[in-house]
Amino acid sequence: MTKPRIKIFCRSFNLKLYRLSKGLYESWDIPCVRLTDQTADGYFRTMLKDTDCDIAINVDEDCFITSKEAVMQLVEYVVANDIANAGCPDGGSFIPRGGNPIVTNPFFNVFNLNLLREQYTHKAEQQFDYLAHLKEMEDAYPKQMIADGRGYHFDQVDREPYYPFFFWQAYHTKTLYLRSALHPDGWTTILYNQEGEEMCRHTWYARFYSVPAWVVRHWQPTAGAQQQRIDNVINEAYRMAGIQKPVFGFADRCAFAWNKIVRWLIKVPQRIAGWPKKLKNKMQKRCN
């Protein structure tokens, strides 16, 4: 692959956050794709189906890139070393939870879609039995990636809907686990490339970005007020990238409000439709 075709994909719910995140990479001369109303695991298959793309840079709408050079160094490294996925471990790293380190949290990834397409099918993902390979995969995991004092669970299999995809991927293709650090705000994850150079900052809790603080306190008391914290990280990212932060006018604010209404009108029925499956899974766990 002498000149891979690169695209940036962003799974997005909040148009304002997407515009702010995109503002840090839209000048890169790389196509940007906003993925809306995608399931937490389905959007990987959407990327895989895009045969006009060889390398996918997956960036959450609340992930803000601070260095184009560091990201592109990682892309070149992924291609040169036949790596299928580079990302931050979902456990044992500086993210505000302790999941399974085998999985890379999809707030930021570089996917080599060509390598994944050689073996991946949805059926193969569904048939892969992670627990049958758990010891083998745990033994092979680079333990130096687990930071002191950070929680992790190699036997956790159902924290997120995308876990099965990453279990399959980690077993059948090569993963590059990236180091991270905790931002002084106590929540944001700072992610580094393979050379230890900062690439981006993921704020987390984007679902609370446009929610009033009193609602957040009632809904998830430990989360606190998030909008000001996230805005601070956004401002930092634009300063570090040397880019002027967008200024949104009245028409933009109207578009943001309308987009929010549309997204909720789609999301609420999707959530309700998923309740029977979630209830079934809970009942099965209790029976087991």
Secondary structure, 3 states (H helix, E strand, C coil): CCCCCEEEEEECCCHHHHHHHHCCCCCCCCCEEEECCCCCCHHHHHHHHCCCCCEEEEECCCEEECCHHHHHHHHHHHHHCCCCEEEEECCCCCCCCCCCCCCEEEEEEEEEHHHHHCCCCHHHHHHCCCHHHHHHHHHHCCHHHCCCCCCCCCCCCCCCCCHHHHHHHHHHCCEEECCEEECCCCCCEEEECCCCCEEEEECCCHHHCCCCHHHHHHHCCCCCCCHHHHHHHHHHHHHHHCCCCCCCCHHHHHHHHHHHHHHHHHHHHHHHHHHHHHHHHHHHHHHC
